[in-house]
Each structure stands twice: as C-alpha cells, then as structure tokens.
Amino acid sequence: MPLCWCVQVYLKAPMILNGVCVIWRGWLDLHRLDGMGCLEYDDERAQHEDALAQAAFEEARRRTREFEDRDRSHREDMEVRTTLI
C-alpha cells in the first residue's frame, strides 16, 4: 500500500506563449485529470530572452557589415584589375 494517496499535483512551468515569457502555475487532479491554473508574466526571463535576442541581432548586423565590406573591397579590386587590362 502506498504511503501517500496524493490526489493533486502542483506544477510551475515556464514557457514562451505567443512571444511572451510566462509561468503557468496550477494543479492537476490525478483521478479526474482536470485542474486549474493561471499564467503569470515572467519579467526576469523576459529580460534574459530580450538580451539574447539583442545579442543575436547585433551579431547578424556585424556579420552583414563584414560581408558588405569584403564584397566592396573585392569589387574595388576587380575594377582596378579591369582598368589595368
């Protein structure tokens, strides 16, 4: 015989829902398989996700700038070569 006949399980699940960081807090009844919960805005995780997104954006911007600089110098080299021929 089990030591505990726990009927309810309490959960806390962080997630991103429609681009918004939230925490689902609630409980589930294990016998009826229903329950209740609510969504709470997760400000700490939202700030963390925003910092990650900003870093990724800046990295993409830097790589694009480097590519454009290499492309520009390559075109200038090709123009110099064609004028010498």
Backbone bond lengths (Angstrom), bond angles and torsions (degrees), N, CA, C in turn:
res aa  C-N    CA-C-N  psi(-1)  N-CA   C-N-CA  omega(-1)  CA-C   N-CA-C  phi
1 M - - - 1.453 - - 1.529 108.81 -
2 P 1.335 117.95 132.36 1.463 121.14 -179.57 1.523 111.54 -64.17
3 L 1.318 114.94 151.29 1.457 120.56 178.87 1.525 111.76 -74.06
4 C 1.325 117.32 -29.79 1.464 121.12 -175.67 1.518 109.85 -130.55
5 W 1.313 116.20 129.15 1.459 121.27 175.21 1.522 108.40 -102.49
6 C 1.314 115.49 57.72 1.464 120.84 -178.95 1.524 109.61 -64.92
7 V 1.304 115.52 129.07 1.451 121.08 -177.92 1.524 110.71 -101.24
8 Q 1.315 117.40 -30.10 1.457 120.99 -176.50 1.526 110.70 -114.38
9 V 1.323 114.35 144.19 1.457 121.58 174.94 1.523 106.89 -119.59
10 Y 1.310 116.30 127.72 1.461 121.66 179.15 1.525 108.75 -96.77
11 L 1.327 116.13 134.28 1.458 121.68 -175.66 1.524 111.70 -126.94
12 K 1.319 113.44 151.17 1.465 121.87 172.44 1.527 105.13 -137.65
13 A 1.335 117.16 112.30 1.459 121.26 -173.79 1.529 111.01 -127.73
14 P 1.350 117.13 109.02 1.466 119.09 175.48 1.525 109.94 -75.01
15 M 1.331 116.22 143.54 1.468 121.06 178.98 1.521 109.76 -159.30
16 I 1.320 114.68 168.17 1.463 121.00 172.96 1.516 106.37 -110.60
17 L 1.310 116.27 117.14 1.457 122.71 -175.72 1.527 108.52 -116.75
18 N 1.315 116.93 113.64 1.470 122.19 -177.28 1.528 111.91 54.27
19 G 1.321 116.00 39.00 1.455 120.87 177.71 1.517 114.89 80.47
20 V 1.331 117.93 7.57 1.464 122.13 -179.32 1.524 108.65 -116.02
21 C 1.334 116.97 130.01 1.460 121.02 178.91 1.527 109.18 -77.39
22 V 1.316 115.85 121.79 1.462 121.58 -179.28 1.526 109.65 -135.86
23 I 1.318 115.14 165.45 1.466 122.79 172.02 1.516 106.84 -122.18
24 W 1.331 115.92 125.71 1.464 120.15 174.00 1.518 106.80 -90.89
25 R 1.321 116.63 121.38 1.469 122.19 176.72 1.519 107.49 -118.87
26 G 1.305 115.53 132.10 1.452 117.94 179.53 1.515 112.08 -179.28
27 W 1.325 114.34 -168.23 1.453 120.52 -179.70 1.522 109.38 -138.50
28 L 1.327 114.56 155.27 1.457 122.02 176.11 1.520 109.12 -126.17
29 D 1.316 116.55 137.31 1.461 122.59 173.91 1.526 106.97 -87.42
30 L 1.330 117.01 120.14 1.456 120.70 -175.00 1.522 113.43 -72.98
31 H 1.312 118.18 -22.57 1.466 120.23 179.41 1.524 111.37 -83.85
32 R 1.303 117.23 -44.44 1.464 120.77 -178.14 1.525 112.72 -91.48
33 L 1.337 117.59 -13.58 1.462 124.05 -177.48 1.525 112.37 56.34
34 D 1.316 115.32 41.84 1.455 120.84 171.45 1.521 107.53 -133.55
35 G 1.299 116.53 177.12 1.451 119.73 -178.69 1.506 110.92 178.43
36 M 1.316 114.20 -163.88 1.451 119.86 -177.55 1.525 108.04 -148.30
37 G 1.313 115.47 149.45 1.453 119.58 178.86 1.511 110.87 -161.32
38 C 1.308 115.03 177.21 1.460 120.44 177.82 1.524 108.72 -145.97
39 L 1.318 115.31 160.09 1.457 122.26 176.90 1.520 108.96 -103.77
40 E 1.327 115.50 134.49 1.462 121.64 177.45 1.522 108.16 -123.31
41 Y 1.308 116.62 138.30 1.460 121.56 177.71 1.523 109.07 -66.44
42 D 1.339 117.11 132.42 1.465 122.96 -178.93 1.531 108.75 -105.15
43 D 1.328 116.49 89.62 1.461 121.93 -174.99 1.527 111.91 -64.28
44 E 1.326 117.72 -40.96 1.465 121.14 -178.05 1.530 111.01 -62.71
45 R 1.308 116.18 -46.97 1.467 119.84 179.94 1.531 110.67 -69.30
46 A 1.321 117.44 -33.84 1.463 120.62 178.18 1.529 110.37 -62.66
47 Q 1.327 116.99 -41.90 1.461 120.14 178.28 1.522 110.91 -65.14
48 H 1.339 116.27 -39.76 1.465 120.95 178.35 1.533 110.56 -63.70
49 E 1.324 117.23 -46.91 1.466 121.62 179.35 1.526 110.86 -63.52
50 D 1.334 117.27 -37.45 1.461 120.81 178.19 1.526 110.67 -64.65
51 A 1.338 116.48 -41.67 1.466 120.06 178.37 1.529 110.51 -63.52
52 L 1.333 117.58 -40.75 1.466 120.65 177.47 1.527 111.16 -63.50
53 A 1.322 116.74 -42.34 1.464 120.58 179.89 1.527 110.69 -65.47
54 Q 1.326 117.19 -41.58 1.468 120.58 178.68 1.526 110.78 -63.41
55 A 1.341 116.95 -41.41 1.464 120.73 178.94 1.526 110.66 -63.92
56 A 1.318 117.50 -42.51 1.468 121.04 178.72 1.526 110.44 -64.57
57 F 1.330 116.82 -40.15 1.462 121.06 179.01 1.527 110.76 -64.09
58 E 1.325 116.57 -44.48 1.464 120.44 179.68 1.527 110.89 -64.94
59 E 1.324 117.54 -39.00 1.465 121.00 177.81 1.530 110.45 -63.22
60 A 1.323 117.06 -43.26 1.465 120.77 178.29 1.526 110.54 -64.14
61 R 1.319 116.83 -40.62 1.466 120.84 178.14 1.531 110.80 -63.42
62 R 1.339 116.75 -42.61 1.464 121.25 179.39 1.526 110.88 -63.17
63 R 1.339 116.62 -44.57 1.462 120.27 -179.55 1.527 111.33 -65.70
64 T 1.316 117.37 -37.25 1.465 120.89 177.16 1.521 110.24 -64.76
65 R 1.328 116.48 -42.98 1.464 120.90 178.48 1.530 110.85 -61.68
66 E 1.351 116.87 -43.68 1.462 120.38 178.44 1.527 111.24 -62.32
67 F 1.327 116.18 -42.33 1.463 119.92 178.77 1.519 111.06 -62.34
68 E 1.325 116.72 -44.72 1.465 120.35 179.87 1.524 111.30 -63.82
69 D 1.339 117.03 -38.09 1.468 120.03 177.63 1.526 111.11 -64.78
70 R 1.345 116.97 -44.24 1.466 120.29 178.08 1.526 110.87 -63.65
71 D 1.316 116.24 -41.19 1.464 120.71 179.77 1.527 110.40 -64.19
72 R 1.320 116.76 -42.77 1.467 121.32 179.98 1.532 110.16 -63.14
73 S 1.337 117.44 -45.67 1.468 119.50 -179.43 1.526 110.67 -66.66
74 H 1.319 117.76 -35.74 1.466 120.80 177.08 1.529 110.58 -64.32
75 R 1.322 116.97 -43.32 1.470 120.20 178.26 1.524 111.29 -63.44
76 E 1.332 116.37 -40.89 1.467 119.78 178.34 1.522 110.48 -63.30
77 D 1.340 117.53 -41.15 1.466 121.18 177.14 1.523 110.96 -62.00
78 M 1.321 116.59 -41.32 1.466 120.38 179.92 1.526 110.85 -66.54
79 E 1.327 117.70 -37.30 1.464 120.94 177.84 1.524 110.83 -65.56
80 V 1.332 116.56 -40.59 1.466 120.49 178.61 1.519 109.31 -64.06
81 R 1.309 118.15 -42.61 1.467 121.72 -179.79 1.529 111.40 -64.26
82 T 1.322 116.99 -40.84 1.469 119.11 -178.95 1.527 111.58 -70.35
83 T 1.321 118.05 -30.77 1.470 119.68 178.53 1.525 110.84 -74.76
84 L 1.328 118.00 -26.74 1.462 121.24 179.49 1.526 111.67 -78.32
85 I 1.304 117.37 -21.59 1.472 120.36 -177.11 1.472 112.06 -80.81
